[in-house]
Amino acid sequence: MLSSKGAPTFRTSFLTFVIEELEADVVTTTGLNEGLSHEIVLRFFGAAIVEIVEAWITGGLTEPAEVVARQMGSLLDRNL
């Protein structure tokens, strides 16, 4: 799926999905991300999530899915 010709299309669609899911959780008017561009924060975390998922799928990460999910959740909680 990620190594085929459809990989860029899948990655783009997955990134769009992740950004849409993050939309409600990203706050740039107060708190840690105050004053930052809403779009940049969304794209930054969206791209990070897509990269981690892709690395896990392609074998770049050896941790179990539960560990990856828990640690990604912790990172998002700390920063959003």
N, C-alpha and C positions, 0 to 999 in steps of 0.2 A: 504494500500500500504506500509506504513512504519512499520506497526505492524505485517505483514505477514512474511513468510519465505523468501520472495523475497526482504525484506527490505535491507539486506546487499548488494545485487546485485544492487538494485536501487540506494542506497547511493553511491556506488562505481562509477556507471555510471554517476550519477549526479555530483559527485566531479570531475571526469575526464572532463566532459563537462564544468564545471565552470572554471577549471584550463586552459583549452584550450581557453576559452573566455577571461581570464585575461592575457594570455601570451603576447599579444602585448602592454598591458598597464603597465606591470611591468618592471621598469628600475632600474638596480642595478649598473650601471656604473657612474651615476651622481645623484645629488640631495639627497633627504631624505634617500633613500635606498642604497646609494653608499657603495660598499664594502660588502654588504650582499649577501648571496647565492641566486641566482635567483630561484632555486628550492625550498628553504625554504620559501621565500617570497610568491611564488605561492601557495604552500601547506598551508601556514598559512592563507592567505586570502581566499583561496578556502574552507578550512575547516570551517572558520568562517561563510562564506556565506551559506554553506550547513547546518550548525547547526541552524542558524537563520531561514532559510526557513523551516527546519524540525520542529523547535519549533513552528513556526506560524501554520503550517499544523496540528500539533497534539494538538493544543490548549494551548501550553505553553506560548504563547504571546497573549495578548488580543487586542493589537493595530490593527487598520484597515490595510489592505494590503498596502494602499497608504502611510501610516505613516512609516511602516516597510521599504518599498522600498526607500522612501526619506531619511530616516536616514542611511540605509545601503549605499546608494549612497554618502551621506555626509562623512561617515567614510572612504569609499574608496577614494574619492577625496582628503581628508586630508592626506592620507597615501600613495597614489600612485602618 
